[in-house]
Every structure is written in C-alpha cells, then in structure tokens.
Amino acid sequence: MKKFTASNQNGVSLIETMVGLVLGILVTLVITQVWGLFESQKQRSISSTSAQSSGLLAMTELEQDIRSAGAGLNNSLAFSCANVYSYFQNGNVSVSPIPAYAGALGLIPVQITDGGSGANSSDTLIVKRGADFLGSIATTITTTMPSSSSELNVSSTAGFFVDDVVVAVDSSSGVCTVMKLTQVQASASKLQHNPGGTPSNNPSNSFQNTNGWPAYPSGAQLFKVGELLSHVYAVNIKNELSLVDYTDALVATTSALAPDIVTIKAQYGVANTGSQNVSAWVKADAASGWNVLNADKVMRIKAIRLVVVSRSTKKEATNVSFPCTNSTGTVLNANGPCAWSDSEPLINLSGSTDWQQYRYRVYQTIIPIRNIIWAS
C-alpha cells in the first residue's frame, strides 16, 4: 500500500500582510492625490472660464450701449440743456421731472460718476439715447410764446408728426422742455402740444405756471428725440454688473447683467476745442475739473476708455495674484492689477484682505462716441 505524506501548507505571513497593506495605502494615496489635483485643476479652470465669460459679457454690454450713446441726440442743441423741464402722465399717475431727464445736463450721451481711488472703488456710467434714431432737422420758433401757450409758431414743420416727443431749447438760458406734439399744422407752420389725454408729456397750464416752466422766445429751437432711453451701469454689493433702466418714466427696472465683476473704471477721451482727435484721458473727478460738465466740455468728449475687472469664484489656498509691476520690477499698483500703461485708472481691490487669493481677468477697450463726433 502506498503511503501519502502530507505537505506543509503555510498561510500569508504577518510581514507579507503588512507589506501588502503598505502598498495598498501608497496606491490609495497616489490615486487620491491625483484625483485631488485633477479636481482642483478642474475647479480652477471652471472658475477662470466663468470669470472670463463674465468679463467679456460685461464689456460687450457696456461697449454696445456706449457706441449707441447719443443716437437721436446728435444735434448739438441737446447739450445746451442745463435744466430740462419734463412731465409724464399715464392715467391718474404722473411724475415730474421724468427720471431719464432729471439732473443737470439731462441729455448728455455718456456721463461718468467717478468712484474715487479708495478700496474696492468702482465708477458709475450713465448712457442715454433717443428712441427716434433718425431724429429731425431742428426747427426755429418764430414768435415768442406766452408761458401758458400750447401753440408754437415755427419756421418749418417738416419731419414732425403727431405723438412725436420733442425738446424745445433756449440755448441762451440753458433751459429745455420736453413736449409731445398733439397737432401739426403744416400750412400754418404751427405745432401744438395740448395737455390732456394719456399717456401725455404735456402738463396743464396751471401746473406749468405753478412750477415756473419757461416760455420760449423767438429764435429758440425745437428738435425731435422720441422716447429717451436712460441706462445706469454700476457694480453692486454682490459683485454684479447691474443695470438700472429709467426708460419707463414711472417704473425703474434693475437687472443683474454679469456676475463676478469687482470693478469698472472709465475715463473721458477729450479733444482740444475744434478738434476730433483725443489729446488726453481724464478722470471724472474734481482734480481734473471734469466732474462737472457743460455744453463745451460735452462737445470735446470723443471717446470713453473703459476697464472691466472680473474675479474667479474659487478662493485659492495661497496668493495667486500679485501687485502689478512693470518690466523692471517697479510696483505700479500695490492693490490690484493694472489696466493701461499709465497710472490711471487705478484698480484698488484692497477692501478685501484676501484679494490676492483670487484670480482676475482685466478687459479694456476704447469706445468712440460717434454721435457726439457727428454732432460737432
């Protein structure tokens, strides 16, 4: 009979088990690290793409609106309106002045409110244009009108129609009045703006007398503007580019156009009197003297230099953005990125102590104001 000898069967030793565990842990760590780097890079890419898209969207919105600024107002008479009298009534609701026309020089195509150079400062832009892009050739008032008169004797009625919104301009005094035509008498060369009916831009005679509305002398002029579109752009507390639309005389509407916008900065490109070529870029502040405009200054504004700064949503663990320096290493801006090669406009992000832990995109452009150029 054959005898079978049992072979020894040894299991995995403790050392082999420990080695296997260590190798498994190392592989897991490598996979985790690679995955973490991948996720971090993916989030950074998504965040940067979002900032890029937001910056481009904000710049496009602003550029398109500014390029159209002054359409329908490309008659230099509009820039003589230091004080605009306006009224709107729809049903039992009325407002005076109309918000779109309110304030000094209410028909300026583009106006910058300087936000200063402090921490997280940002400018505000007001952009206006008439809905009637073609406008009309101005007509001259031939007979001094009584203050309560609803009838205007003019040199010509060509280009004017019932329901047109027009502006009367007395350039000698700087006063202007918004009117809505209710009758055009071509044969008699008369235009009427009678009160009554809704919607209407023509208040009653008693309202005009009580509120000191002006009469217009012979030689004053009248031009068609249509409905005035008035847009106010600013960066709100949520870091969004916001638009407040005052086109509706009774209700202003606010819209968020682009997220992740930390600042917008703008400057006037001004030319010497009688020239069309920009000779200087100026801030709209008291130091430059361009914080208060008049008709002569408005005619010298030929372009807007604009900067939009967007920020990524992802906060990095370490600093990834640094003060702006030139090629020699000299710090040009210690509190944010640079825009142009000169020292202005200054981008100051120091209001956030962790501003360097975010990535930024800076978009800049120069936008000609064609309608002012054509008006001059």
Backbone torsions as a table, in degrees:
resi	resn	phi	psi	omega
1	MET	NA	137.8	179.0
2	LYS	-79.4	144.9	176.2
3	LYS	-106.1	133.8	177.8
4	PHE	-101.1	129.0	179.1
5	THR	-98.7	122.6	-180.0
6	ALA	-68.5	130.2	177.2
7	SER	-83.2	151.7	177.9
8	ASN	-76.5	129.1	176.7
9	GLN	-114.0	107.5	-178.8
10	ASN	-98.0	137.3	175.7
11	GLY	-81.1	-173.2	178.6
12	VAL	-73.7	132.2	-178.6
13	SER	-76.4	165.2	178.9
14	LEU	-62.0	-38.8	-179.3
15	ILE	-64.2	-44.1	179.0
16	GLU	-63.1	-38.8	177.7
17	THR	-61.9	-45.4	-179.4
18	MET	-64.0	-41.3	177.9
19	VAL	-61.5	-43.1	178.6
20	GLY	-61.7	-42.4	178.2
21	LEU	-62.3	-44.2	179.7
22	VAL	-61.3	-45.0	178.8
23	LEU	-62.1	-41.1	178.4
24	GLY	-62.5	-42.3	178.9
25	ILE	-64.1	-42.6	179.4
26	LEU	-61.6	-44.2	178.4
27	VAL	-62.1	-42.6	179.0
28	THR	-62.0	-41.8	179.0
29	LEU	-63.2	-41.9	179.3
30	VAL	-63.3	-46.3	179.6
31	ILE	-61.7	-43.4	180.0
32	THR	-62.6	-42.6	-179.5
33	GLN	-65.7	-44.6	178.7
34	VAL	-61.8	-43.3	179.3
35	TRP	-64.4	-40.8	178.8
36	GLY	-63.3	-43.1	177.6
37	LEU	-63.3	-40.6	178.8
38	PHE	-62.0	-46.6	-179.5
39	GLU	-64.2	-41.9	179.5
40	SER	-62.3	-43.7	178.9
41	GLN	-66.1	-38.4	178.9
42	LYS	-63.9	-45.5	179.3
43	GLN	-63.6	-39.2	179.1
44	ARG	-64.7	-41.2	179.8
45	SER	-65.8	-44.3	178.9
46	ILE	-62.7	-43.9	-179.4
47	SER	-63.7	-43.7	179.7
48	SER	-66.1	-39.8	178.0
49	THR	-63.8	-39.7	178.2
50	SER	-63.5	-43.0	178.5
51	ALA	-64.2	-39.9	178.8
52	GLN	-64.2	-44.9	179.8
53	SER	-63.7	-42.5	-179.5
54	SER	-64.2	-43.5	179.4
55	GLY	-63.4	-43.6	178.9
56	LEU	-65.3	-40.2	179.2
57	LEU	-63.4	-46.0	180.0
58	ALA	-62.5	-44.6	-179.5
59	MET	-64.1	-41.6	-179.9
60	THR	-62.9	-45.0	179.4
61	GLU	-59.6	-47.4	-178.4
62	LEU	-66.5	-44.3	-176.7
63	GLU	-63.3	-44.4	-178.7
64	GLN	-63.7	-40.9	-178.8
65	ASP	-69.9	-41.7	-178.8
66	ILE	-66.9	-36.7	178.4
67	ARG	-61.4	-30.6	179.9
68	SER	-90.9	-2.6	-176.4
69	ALA	-57.4	135.9	177.7
70	GLY	85.5	-1.0	175.8
71	ALA	-59.7	133.4	-175.4
72	GLY	80.7	-10.2	177.3
73	LEU	-115.7	15.3	-174.8
74	ASN	-79.2	36.0	169.5
75	ASN	-114.4	122.3	-174.0
76	SER	-59.7	-14.3	176.2
77	LEU	-59.5	-33.6	-176.6
78	ALA	-60.9	-28.7	-175.8
79	PHE	-83.5	-1.9	176.7
80	SER	-88.2	-4.1	-174.0
81	CYS	-81.4	88.8	176.8
82	ALA	-72.5	-28.7	179.9
83	ASN	-141.0	120.4	-176.9
84	VAL	-108.7	121.8	174.9
85	TYR	-90.9	126.1	-176.9
86	SER	-146.2	156.1	-176.0
87	TYR	-154.3	143.9	175.0
88	PHE	-144.2	136.4	177.8
89	GLN	-135.6	134.7	174.2
90	ASN	-138.1	109.8	-174.2
91	GLY	67.7	-128.2	-179.5
92	ASN	-94.8	4.9	-177.0
93	VAL	-106.9	131.3	179.3
94	SER	-138.6	158.9	178.7
95	VAL	-146.9	141.9	175.7
96	SER	-155.9	125.1	-1.3
97	PRO	-77.2	162.9	173.6
98	ILE	-67.8	130.3	-175.9
99	PRO	-52.3	-36.8	-178.0
100	ALA	-64.2	-27.3	-178.3
101	TYR	-99.6	-5.8	-171.7
102	ALA	-67.4	155.3	177.2
103	GLY	90.9	165.7	178.9
104	ALA	-66.0	143.0	179.9
105	LEU	50.8	58.4	-173.2
106	GLY	-70.6	-1.7	-179.1
107	LEU	-115.7	20.5	176.9
108	ILE	-69.9	130.0	-178.3
109	PRO	-61.1	-45.5	179.4
110	VAL	-136.6	128.7	177.7
111	GLN	-132.0	133.2	-179.7
112	ILE	-105.2	131.4	169.2
113	THR	-104.7	112.7	-175.0
114	ASP	-70.3	130.4	179.8
115	GLY	-89.3	2.2	-179.4
116	GLY	84.2	-173.1	-178.7
117	SER	-117.4	15.4	179.9
118	GLY	-74.1	-178.8	-177.4
119	ALA	-60.0	129.8	178.2
120	ASN	57.7	27.8	-179.8
121	SER	-72.8	147.4	-179.8
122	SER	-147.7	146.7	-179.4
123	ASP	-87.5	166.0	175.7
124	THR	-121.6	137.5	179.0
125	LEU	-118.8	135.7	174.7
126	ILE	-113.6	122.1	-176.2
127	VAL	-120.6	129.5	-177.6
128	LYS	-131.4	149.6	172.6
129	ARG	-158.8	157.9	177.6
130	GLY	-87.4	147.4	179.3
131	ALA	-71.6	-26.2	178.0
132	ASP	-90.3	90.1	-173.9
133	PHE	-61.2	-34.3	-177.4
134	LEU	-74.9	-26.5	-179.7
135	GLY	60.2	-144.7	178.5
136	SER	-162.6	161.8	171.7
137	ILE	-71.0	133.0	-178.8
138	ALA	-63.5	144.8	174.7
139	THR	-114.5	154.0	-174.6
140	THR	-104.5	135.1	174.6
141	ILE	-74.4	125.8	-172.6
142	THR	-98.1	-17.4	-179.4
143	THR	-132.5	130.9	179.1
144	THR	-57.2	128.5	-176.3
145	MET	-92.0	140.5	169.8
146	PRO	-63.9	154.1	-175.3
147	SER	-61.5	-27.7	-177.7
148	SER	-99.6	9.1	-175.7
149	SER	-77.3	141.3	174.8
150	SER	-106.3	9.5	-177.1
151	GLU	-121.6	135.1	-179.9
152	LEU	-120.1	125.9	171.7
153	ASN	-88.1	122.5	-172.9
154	VAL	-127.7	164.2	-179.1
155	SER	-73.3	-28.7	179.8
156	SER	-159.1	145.9	175.8
157	THR	-105.1	5.6	-177.2
158	ALA	-59.9	130.1	177.7
159	GLY	89.1	-3.1	-179.7
160	PHE	-108.3	140.0	-177.5
161	PHE	-138.8	160.8	177.4
162	VAL	-58.5	139.5	-178.7
163	ASP	78.9	2.2	173.2
164	ASP	-68.8	138.7	171.9
165	VAL	-92.3	123.0	-175.2
166	VAL	-125.2	164.5	177.9
167	VAL	-126.4	125.5	173.2
168	ALA	-90.3	135.5	-173.8
169	VAL	-128.1	125.3	169.3
170	ASP	-110.2	93.8	-173.6
171	SER	-66.7	-20.4	179.8
172	SER	-71.4	-31.6	-179.3
173	SER	-107.5	-14.5	-179.7
174	GLY	78.9	13.4	178.3
175	VAL	-99.1	146.4	180.0
176	CYS	-140.2	153.8	179.6
177	THR	-135.4	134.2	176.2
178	VAL	-87.8	130.5	-178.9
179	MET	-134.0	158.4	173.3
180	LYS	-120.5	123.2	-175.6
181	LEU	-72.4	132.2	178.2
182	THR	-110.6	-15.5	178.5
183	GLN	-157.5	139.0	176.6
184	VAL	-121.3	118.2	179.5
185	GLN	-108.9	90.0	-174.2
186	ALA	-63.3	-43.4	-176.3
187	SER	-66.7	-33.5	-179.2
188	ALA	-94.2	-1.8	-177.6
189	SER	54.4	52.3	179.7
190	LYS	-129.1	144.4	172.5
191	LEU	-123.0	134.6	-179.9
192	GLN	-117.5	144.7	176.3
193	HIS	-133.9	73.2	-175.6
194	ASN	-76.7	142.0	174.6
195	PRO	-71.7	166.1	179.2
196	GLY	104.0	158.3	-177.1
197	GLY	76.2	158.3	177.8
198	THR	-139.5	146.3	-3.9
199	PRO	-74.2	153.7	-175.2
200	SER	-145.2	148.2	173.2
201	ASN	-107.3	9.2	-173.9
202	ASN	-112.3	106.7	178.7
203	PRO	-75.5	167.8	177.9
204	SER	-67.8	160.4	178.4
205	ASN	-60.5	-37.5	180.0
206	SER	-65.2	-38.1	177.4
207	PHE	-63.6	-43.6	-179.9
208	GLN	-62.6	-44.2	-178.6
209	ASN	-66.6	-41.8	-179.0
210	THR	-64.3	-36.3	-175.1
211	ASN	-100.2	11.7	172.4
212	GLY	67.1	35.6	178.4
213	TRP	-67.6	143.6	-174.0
214	PRO	-81.2	154.3	165.3
215	ALA	-95.8	162.0	-175.3
216	TYR	-117.8	130.9	-176.7
217	PRO	-81.1	169.0	172.2
218	SER	-59.8	134.1	-177.7
219	GLY	103.8	-19.1	174.0
220	ALA	-66.7	160.9	-174.0
221	GLN	-125.6	162.6	-175.2
222	LEU	-134.0	131.7	175.2
223	PHE	-139.5	156.5	-176.0
224	LYS	-90.5	135.7	-179.8
225	VAL	-124.1	-24.6	-173.8
226	GLY	73.0	-166.2	177.0
227	GLU	-68.4	134.5	-179.1
228	LEU	-88.9	122.3	176.3
229	LEU	-91.9	125.1	-177.4
230	SER	-129.8	118.3	-177.4
231	HIS	-121.4	132.7	177.7
232	VAL	-115.4	121.5	-178.9
233	TYR	-109.1	135.5	178.2
234	ALA	-158.0	167.6	173.3
235	VAL	-98.9	123.3	-177.3
236	ASN	-89.2	-179.2	-175.1
237	ILE	-68.5	-14.0	177.4
238	LYS	-91.7	10.3	-176.3
239	ASN	58.5	47.9	175.1
240	GLU	-120.9	143.8	169.0
241	LEU	-75.9	115.8	-176.6
242	SER	-108.6	150.4	176.7
243	LEU	-123.0	124.4	171.2
244	VAL	-107.4	117.6	-175.7
245	ASP	-101.3	115.5	-179.5
246	TYR	-101.6	17.1	-177.7
247	THR	-61.6	-43.4	174.4
248	ASP	-71.9	120.5	-174.3
249	ALA	-63.3	-25.3	-174.0
250	LEU	-102.5	-26.1	-174.8
251	VAL	-135.7	118.3	173.5
252	ALA	-85.6	137.9	179.8
253	THR	-114.3	138.5	-179.5
254	THR	-113.9	132.3	-179.5
255	SER	-131.9	143.7	172.4
256	ALA	-93.9	115.9	-173.8
257	LEU	-89.8	-37.4	-176.1
258	ALA	-151.7	134.2	178.0
259	PRO	-84.3	170.7	171.8
260	ASP	60.5	34.4	174.9
261	ILE	-104.1	120.8	-175.7
262	VAL	-97.2	-25.8	178.3
263	THR	-163.4	151.2	166.3
264	ILE	-127.7	139.7	179.1
265	LYS	-131.4	141.5	-177.5
266	ALA	-143.1	152.3	176.7
267	GLN	-137.9	152.8	173.5
268	TYR	-82.6	136.5	168.1
269	GLY	-96.8	109.5	-172.0
270	VAL	-109.4	147.0	178.1
271	ALA	-111.4	160.6	172.5
272	ASN	-67.5	153.7	-178.8
273	THR	-55.6	127.9	179.7
274	GLY	87.8	-4.1	-179.3
275	SER	-108.8	158.0	176.4
276	GLN	-107.4	-1.7	-175.8
277	ASN	-97.5	130.7	179.5
278	VAL	-65.7	126.5	179.8
279	SER	-109.1	-15.4	-178.8
280	ALA	-159.0	151.9	172.9
281	TRP	-109.2	124.7	-173.7
282	VAL	-128.1	144.7	173.0
283	LYS	-77.1	156.6	178.5
284	ALA	-90.5	55.7	-178.0
285	ASP	-122.2	173.1	-177.0
286	ALA	-65.9	-33.2	-178.3
287	ALA	-61.9	-37.3	-180.0
288	SER	-84.6	-19.9	-176.5
289	GLY	84.2	4.9	-177.8
290	TRP	-102.1	14.8	174.0
291	ASN	-78.3	-23.5	176.3
292	VAL	-117.8	120.9	-176.2
293	LEU	-102.9	158.3	169.8
294	ASN	-138.0	179.1	-174.9
295	ALA	-59.7	-39.7	-179.2
296	ASP	-65.6	-42.4	179.8
297	LYS	-66.2	-40.3	-179.7
298	VAL	-59.3	-40.7	-179.4
299	MET	-67.8	-18.5	179.8
300	ARG	-88.8	-11.8	179.7
301	ILE	-80.7	114.8	-175.8
302	LYS	-109.9	-17.4	-176.2
303	ALA	-159.8	166.2	175.1
304	ILE	-122.6	129.5	173.7
305	ARG	-98.8	120.9	-168.0
306	LEU	-124.4	139.6	176.2
307	VAL	-128.8	131.6	174.6
308	VAL	-122.3	128.4	179.6
309	VAL	-116.4	121.5	176.7
310	SER	-110.8	156.4	-176.1
311	ARG	-128.2	141.5	176.6
312	SER	-69.0	153.3	-179.0
313	THR	-80.6	-21.1	-175.9
314	LYS	-84.1	125.2	174.4
315	LYS	-90.2	122.7	-178.1
316	GLU	-82.4	160.8	-179.3
317	ALA	-73.1	-27.5	180.0
318	THR	-126.9	172.7	179.1
319	ASN	-68.0	130.1	178.7
320	VAL	-123.2	-10.2	176.2
321	SER	-120.7	140.8	-172.3
322	PHE	-133.0	161.0	177.7
323	PRO	-53.7	145.5	-176.6
324	CYS	-75.4	132.1	177.5
325	THR	-128.0	159.8	175.0
326	ASN	-91.1	-171.7	-174.6
327	SER	-65.2	-20.9	179.9
328	THR	-93.5	-0.4	179.6
329	GLY	92.1	0.9	178.9
330	THR	-72.0	130.7	-179.2
331	VAL	-73.7	120.6	177.9
332	LEU	-93.4	-31.1	-179.5
333	ASN	-148.7	111.8	-175.6
334	ALA	-81.2	-12.0	-171.7
335	ASN	-118.2	19.8	179.4
336	GLY	165.5	-178.7	178.5
337	PRO	-74.0	167.9	177.3
338	CYS	-100.1	155.9	177.4
339	ALA	-108.8	-68.5	-178.1
340	TRP	-106.6	173.3	-177.2
341	SER	-72.2	-21.4	177.4
342	ASP	-88.6	-178.3	-171.4
343	SER	-80.0	-11.4	-179.1
344	GLU	-125.8	154.0	-4.2
345	PRO	-75.2	144.9	-176.9
346	LEU	-87.6	128.4	177.6
347	ILE	-100.2	114.3	-176.0
348	ASN	-117.1	108.5	-179.0
349	LEU	-106.0	13.4	-171.9
350	SER	-70.7	-6.0	176.5
351	GLY	-64.0	-21.4	174.9
352	SER	-108.6	116.4	-176.5
353	THR	-63.6	-22.4	-179.0
354	ASP	-102.2	24.2	-174.3
355	TRP	-59.9	-28.1	-177.4
356	GLN	-75.0	-9.9	179.9
357	GLN	-89.8	8.7	176.5
358	TYR	-119.2	156.1	176.0
359	ARG	-99.3	145.8	-174.0
360	TYR	-126.6	153.8	171.3
361	ARG	-124.2	129.6	-178.9
362	VAL	-112.8	122.2	179.0
363	TYR	-116.3	134.1	-176.8
364	GLN	-140.1	147.7	179.6
365	THR	-159.8	164.6	174.4
366	ILE	-118.0	126.7	-174.3
367	ILE	-117.8	113.9	176.3
368	PRO	-71.3	141.5	176.0
369	ILE	-97.2	89.4	-169.7
370	ARG	-62.3	-36.8	-174.0
371	ASN	-71.6	-28.6	172.6
372	ILE	-71.7	-40.0	178.4
373	ILE	-60.5	-44.8	179.3
374	TRP	-67.6	-35.5	-178.4
375	ALA	-65.5	-26.1	-178.1
376	SER	-96.8	NA	NA
